[in-house]
Amino acid sequence: MKYELIRQAIIERRSLTGTYDDCSRSFSPHILGESAEGRLCVIAFQYAGARPGGSLSSAGEWCCFDVEKITRLRENEDRWVAGPIGERPTVKEVAVKA
């Protein structure tokens, strides 16, 4: 189950790779929760892969993924990336679960 894989990756500080919006993405999950619309989502720092409509910054970027839309999700061997905390998305609209 995707929820358990993401939850465990947050606890153990492991990075994941999956497909989202038809793009392969490698990311470190930080917060798992529920959006205001009731959708399970994960706030993560994407450090490699692609993004629709443009390339990923060489420094990486913060993302909020709808968990149900992530496919081919798996752990990878990359180190967990903290990302710049000052730029992390706010979680006012997310009920935190992990």
N, C-alpha and C positions, 0 to 999 in steps of 0.2 A: 504494500500500500504506500502511495506517495507521501501521505501525511507522516507515517512512521519513519520513513527514510529521511525526510527533511527534518523532523523532530530530532532524530538520533544524530544527524549531521550537525545540528546546532549544538546539542549537548557535548558532542565529541570534537567540535570545531573541525569538521571535515568539509571539503569542497565537493561539489556535485557538477555533473554535466547533463544537459537535457536539451530538448528542442522546444522552442517557444516562438510563436509567430513565424513558423517555417525557418527559424535560424537556430543553429547549434550554439549553445551558450554554456560557458563554464562560470560558475559563481559560488560564492560562499554565503550560505543562508545565515541570517541574523535573527529575524523575528518572524514567527509563524502566528497568524491570527485570522480574524474574520473581518471582512470589510463592512462598511455601513450597509451594503446591499445583502449581507449574509453569505458572501463568497469566501471560501478559504483562500488566503493569500500568504505570500512570503516576501518579506523585505530582504533583499540580498545584494551583495556587491558583485557585479559581473566584471571579471578581470580578463576574460578572453572570449573569443567567438565573434558572432556577428549580431547586428541589430537591423531591423527593417528600416529602409529609407536612409541608410547611412552607415558609416563605420563606427566602431566602438573607439572611444578615446584611448590612447595608449596608456593612460593612467587608470582606466576602468571607469565604471559608472554605477551608481545606485539604481536599483530597479525594484518594482513591486510586481510580482508575478501572480496571476490567478493559478492556483495549484492544479485545478482540473484541466487547464490548457497546456500544462507541461507534459511532453511525451518523451519516451526513451530516457527516462531519468535514471541515473546511476551515480555511484560514488566514483571519484577519480583519485589519482595519487598526488594531486597538487596540494600545496600547503594552503591552509585556510587564510584568507585575506581579510583583514579588519576593515579596510577602506577608511577614508577620511570621515571621522565621526561628525564633524561640523557640517558635512554635506548630506548626511543620512536623511532620508525622508522622515517627516514627522509621522507619528502613529496615532494622531488624534482620531482618525477614522477607522482604526483597527482595534478590535478587542484582542489583546495578546493572549496566545495559548502556550507558547514556548519561547 
